[in-house]
């Protein structure tokens, strides 16, 4: 472990030297700074371990003194330093666990109405509000990239960017099918309906990491669908990008300029391609990987929001809350913390195996 830590410290020093030489190459600075930030806690703990270890060696020498008082003081210090080193060693083992390289990134979230007609679109809007409130509570910034509203106040689809340190690490487990059970506003006989919405959580990718050749993208422009009246844009500002190798389509029309819509569409496309690349790597490294938390599988229903019982249940961890209004108001840490704990436990088990 110490050899590995020494290598990480050397990489940290190399990164600091590269950053000093990067000058105004801001893209490279961003990549180097992100890597530096990711290993800095390990280096700090390792250096502290080295200092304590040296102090322990000195204390051991003093504990062999002929002076009884000096020996007694030194023996107490030896015991204290050994305890600190043991605690620090456990911390270093935790820090050395394989981490998701996306954890510190911003996220692009995509919410789409599933089964349930208008009720599903209203549920999609409820989920968007829930994540908006969660982001607000953590002082993160939220920026809508694309939305497809319905006449009843719901969303067929809404795509948004959340900017904040560690956003992906906190939200990655939200990927999947969310199910709601409630009496729709349009239901006159009070019958409970079940509707769904899908949530996808993508790590924002830099242009440096995901390079998309112009020849691989076809761009179509068209008039944005406004709200009618003076809001209708007569110019062709909406953008549809088609990634030719796979046929993947991304569309943005909310901005007033074609350039802005294209930039937003490209950021979504990069995030999707980055997610695909990460999943391919994970599949190659562990075809039978058990830790499926947060991989974005949409086939399983991950959470149910039951209005009659004021209950929210996460089926992956068999955890329920009977305070549905608080959950929908963004109080998600009960579930997020437990999912993160489970993920860490599985990573520890994988290392031990």
N, C-alpha and C positions, 0 to 999 in steps of 0.2 A: 504493500500500500504506500509506503514511504517513497519508493522509487517512482510510483505513478504521480504522487503529489509533487515530487521534485520536478518531474516533467511538466506538470501543469504550471508550476511557478515559472519555469523557464519560458513556457509559451506566453504567460502573462507579461513577462519582461520584453519578449519579442514584440508583442502587440503594442506595448507602450512605445517602443522604438519606431514601429511602423506608423503609428498614429502621429508621432512627432514629424515624420517625413511625408505624411500624406498631403500636407498643404491644403489646397482648396478643392481637392478631389472629394467633394462632399458625399458622393455615393460610397466611395471606398471607406471614408471616415465612418459612415453610418454602419457599414458591415463590420469593420474592425471594432468599433465602440460597442456594438451589440455582443460580439464574442467576448470582449474584455469584461463587460459587465456580467456576463453569465458565469465566468470563472473567478471573479474577484472575491466572492464570499469564501470560496475554497482556499484561495491563496492567503487571505487574512487569517483564517483558522489554522492553516498549516504553519504560517510564520509564528503565530501565537504558540502553537505546539512546540516549535523549535526553541522559543524563548523559555517556556516552562521546563522543557527537557534539560536545558543548560542550567537553570536554577536548581533543578532536582539533583543534577550531578554535584553541584557545589554544596547543596544541603547534605547530601550523603557523605561527602568528605568531612564536613563539620560535625556530622553525627558520630564520627569516630574520634572526636576530640577527647583529650584527657580531662578537660574541664567539664565537670558534671552539669553545671548550669548551661554551658554552651551546647553540650550533647543533648540535653533535654529539649532545649529550644529548637535545635536542628532536627531532632526526631519528630517533633510536632509539625515542623515545616515539611519534612519528607512525606508524612502521611497526608497533609493537605495538598501538596503538589501532585502526589500520585492520584488522589481523588479527582483533581482538576484535569489531569492528563487523561484519565479514564473517560471522563465526561466528554472531553474534547475529541477523543478518539472515536467515540460513538457518533458525535456530531459530524466528524469527517467521513465516516462510513456512510452516513445519511446523505451528505453532500455529494459523495462520489456515485450514488445510485444513478443509473442511466435516466436522463431527463428527456422529456419531449422537447426537441429543439425549438418548438413553436411557442412554448409557454409564456415568454415575455412579450409576445407580439400583440399588436392590435388585431381585432377580429372583424370579419365581414360576416354578418348574420343574414340568413335568408329564411323568411317565414312564408309558407304557402298554405292556402286553404286546401284541405283534403276532402274527405267525404262529408256530406251534410249540407250542401247548397249554401244559401245565404247565412245560415247559422255557423257554418265552418269559416266563412269570411269574417264574421263578427268575432269568432274565437281567435282567429289570426290577429285581429286588431287588439284583442285583450292580451295576447302574448306579447305583441310589440310594446304595449304600454307597460307590461310587467318588466320586460328587459330595459325599457327606458328608465323606469323608476330605479331599478337596480343599478344601472350605470350612473344615474344622478346621485344616488346614495354614496357611491364610491368616488365621486368627483371626476368621473370619466366624461369625455365628450362624445356625443352621438351625432352622426351626420347621415341623413337619408340619401341613398344613392339612386334608388329606383322604387317606384310604387305603382300598383295597379289597384285603384280603389273601386268600390262598388257603390251603387246608389243607396244602400242601406247603412253605409258608414263602416263597412268592413274592408278587408284587403284580400284580393285574390292572391296577391304576392307583394311583399315589401322586402327590400334589401337595404341594409344600413351598415355603416361603419362605426365601430366603437373604439375610440382611442384612449388607451390608459395602460399603465405599467401592469403587466401580468394579466391583461384582459383575457387572453386565450386560456391561460391556466385555470381561470375561474369559470369560464363559460363553455369550455370544450365539451363538458359532459351533457350539455343541453341538446346536442344533436340527436334527432330521432323523431318518432311520432308521438305527439301529445294528444290526449283524448279528453273531451269534455262531455259531461253528462248533466243536462239541465233542461228546463222547460223553455223552449224558444219563445221570444216575444210574440211571434206569429201563431203560436199554438193556442187555440181557443179552449181546448178541452183539458189543458194542464198535463199533457203527457210528456214524459221525460224522453228527450232525444239524445242520441250519441253522435258526436261529430269529431272530426280530427283535423289537425294541422301538422305540417312537417316543419322542423327547424333544422337548418344546416349551419354549422359554425366553421368558418374557414379562417385560417391565419392569413393576415395581410402579407403579401410578398413584395419584395423590392424588384425593380427592373433588373438590377444586377444579378439577382438569383434566378429569375425566370425571364429569359430573353425570348421574345416572340418575333420571329422574322416577319417582315411585312408581307412576304409572299404567302404566309400561312393564314393570313386574316383577310376576309372579304368584308368591306364596310358598305352598308346600305344606309341611305339617309331618307327620311320621310318627315311629314308634318306631324308635330306633336299633337296628341289628343288632349285638348284643353277642356276647361269646364264649361265652355260656351260663352257667348257674348264677347266682351272685350278680352277675355282671357285666352281666347283661341289664338295660337301662333300660326301665322300664315306661312312663315319661312320653314324650310326643311331643316329643323334643328335636331330632331330625334335621330338616334344612331342605333343601328343593329349590326353587331359584329358576329361573324361566323368563323369559328376556328376550323379551317378546312381539314386538317388531319383527322379530326374526330367528329366534325359536324356540330360541335357545341355552339350554342347561340346565346349571346348576351345582348340585352337591349336596355337603353337608357334614354329617357325623354324629359326628365324633370327640370334640367337646366335650360337656360335661355339661349345658350350658344352651342353650336355643333361641336366645337372643340372641347368644351366642358363635359358634354355628354360622352364624347369619345374617351376622354381621360378616365371618367368614372367607369365606363364599360370595360376599359382595358384593366383597371385595377381589380374588377370582379373576375375577369378572365384569368389574370395572373394568379389570383387567390385560388381559383378552382384548379388550375393546372398544378400549382404548388401542392395542393391537397392530394391530387392524384399521384404526384411524384412521391410524396411522403408515404402514402398507402402502399405503393409498389415496393418501396424499400422495406417497410415493415413486414410485408407479406413474404419477401425474400428472406429476411432475417429470421422470421419466426412464423412458419406456415401454420403451426398449431398453437399460436399464441393464445393464452387464456384471457389476457387482460383486454377485453373488448370495450371497456368503459371509455366513452369519448371518441370512438372511431367514426361516429357519424352513421352507423347502420340505421336505415330507416324502416326496415322490415318489422321491427318490434316496437310495440307501444311502450315507451319508457315511463310515461307518467299519466295519471288520470286526475282530472279536476272534477270532483263530484259536488255539485251545488246543493242538492237536497240535504246532504250530510255535512256540508261545509268542510269537506275532506279533500286533501291532495295526497296521493300515494305515488311514490316512486317505486316501480316494480322491480328495478334492478337491485335495490338494497332493502326491499320490503319495509320501507319507512313511510309513515303517514303523519300528516299534520292536520289538525281539525280547526285550523284558522285560515280557511281559504281566502278571505278578504285580504289578510296580511300578505299571503304569498303573492296574490295578484297585484299587490301594491309594491312588489319588488323585494319582499323579505325572503330571499332564496337561500341564504347562507346555511340554513338547517340541512338542506339537501346537498348543496355544493360542498360543504365541509365534509360530510359523510362520504360522498363520492370520491373526494380527493384522498381521504383517509384510506378508503378501500383500494384505490389505485396504488398508493404508496405501499400498502401491505402486500399487494400482488407483485410489485416490483422487487420488494425485499425477498419474497418467497422465490421469485425467479432467479435472483442472484444466488440464494442458498442452494437451489436445486442444481 
